[in-house]
């Protein structure tokens, strides 16, 4: 199959539904194994930090949730471009299916960051550049959710959400580089493509495992939500009625 043929097939919700059943199971099982391994490794076997002691262990939840929250928004921005340029129905479904997970991961990142900040900074919340830009990300997710609910016509709602998703992508580099552009309390990025991690391997390896696990969990969640979204929007088509009649859903 050529890339052009794959691109056209991705525009078919029916085709995606047919190929995605096993993918959800594989991603879900992989996420379970990685998250259990990384969490147990990080909490029970990683050494305490020389400055923060055991309070640093919240990093194994905080960093993966923050990374996936930003990646999910980038995915929505890409889906928004595809929807606005090529009018691909599946792109709008990706937008709708990603919002709840991205919103929950952003809220989790903010909550765990506050819990980590209390023993580290002496305060639950500071108007730090990184924390403030993450709060903006949560507001963007909430706005996307509310916007879709507020507009009765699905096509109009989809285009409006696509525009907001594309415009909101500007916040992602602000989150990423805020610790470099401004004087902040937040520590620098844990993982960098251009430099080795500052932590020893016995501390960053379980973090990497958990990050991969959360990405797999996001994939499984997205595929599951997409399949439900496809059935909801395509319920009047012949192929969905045939599957319902045959008990294949």
WONOR-V114859 format. One record per run of one state. SS is the DSSP state (alpha for helix, beta for strand, coil for the rest). FROM is the first residue (numbers start at 1). TO is the last residue. If there is no record, write none. Layout:
{{SS	FROM	TO} {SS	FROM	TO}}
//
This chain:
{{coil	1	2} {alpha	3	10} {coil	11	12} {alpha	13	45} {coil	46	48} {beta	49	49} {coil	50	52} {beta	53	53} {alpha	54	86} {coil	87	88} {alpha	89	121} {coil	122	128} {alpha	129	150} {coil	151	153} {alpha	154	168} {coil	169	169} {alpha	170	181} {coil	182	191} {beta	192	192} {coil	193	194} {beta	195	195} {coil	196	200} {alpha	201	233} {coil	234	237} {alpha	238	246} {coil	247	249}}
//
